[in-house]
Amino acid sequence: MAKINQIQNALKELDGGAFQKLADSYLLKKGYLKLLLLDLLLEAIK
């Protein structure tokens, strides 16, 4: 349980940009390329 708390605390310390990069890397590794491309498209439209 201590390891989970350590991970949660580390995630809370990340700023928005760093967390976004981490999430993008995770999704790419899991095979969600289409979702990442959609996110990039939506960001470009803003």
C-alpha positions as CSV (number, residue, x, y, z in Angstrom):
1,M,0.0,0.0,0.0
2,A,2.9,2.4,0.7
3,K,4.0,2.1,-2.9
4,I,0.6,3.1,-4.2
5,N,0.7,6.2,-1.9
6,Q,4.2,7.1,-3.1
7,I,3.0,6.9,-6.7
8,Q,-0.1,9.0,-6.0
9,N,1.9,11.6,-4.2
10,A,4.4,11.8,-7.1
11,L,1.5,12.2,-9.6
12,K,0.0,15.0,-7.5
13,E,3.4,16.9,-7.6
14,L,3.5,17.0,-11.4
15,D,2.5,20.2,-13.2
16,G,-0.2,20.1,-15.9
17,G,2.3,19.8,-18.8
18,A,4.3,17.0,-17.3
19,F,1.2,15.1,-16.3
20,Q,-0.1,15.5,-19.9
21,K,3.2,14.1,-21.3
22,L,3.0,11.2,-18.9
23,A,-0.6,10.4,-19.9
24,D,0.2,10.7,-23.6
25,S,3.2,8.3,-23.3
26,Y,1.0,5.8,-21.4
27,L,-1.8,6.0,-23.9
28,L,0.7,5.6,-26.8
29,K,2.3,2.6,-25.1
30,K,-1.2,1.0,-24.6
31,G,-2.0,1.5,-28.3
32,Y,-4.4,4.4,-28.2
33,L,-2.8,6.3,-31.0
34,K,-6.2,7.4,-32.4
35,L,-7.1,9.0,-29.1
36,L,-3.8,10.9,-29.0
37,L,-4.3,12.1,-32.5
38,L,-7.9,13.3,-31.6
39,D,-6.5,15.1,-28.6
40,L,-3.9,16.9,-30.8
41,L,-6.6,17.8,-33.3
42,L,-8.8,19.3,-30.6
43,E,-5.9,21.3,-29.2
44,A,-5.1,22.7,-32.6
45,I,-8.8,23.8,-33.0
46,K,-8.7,25.8,-29.7
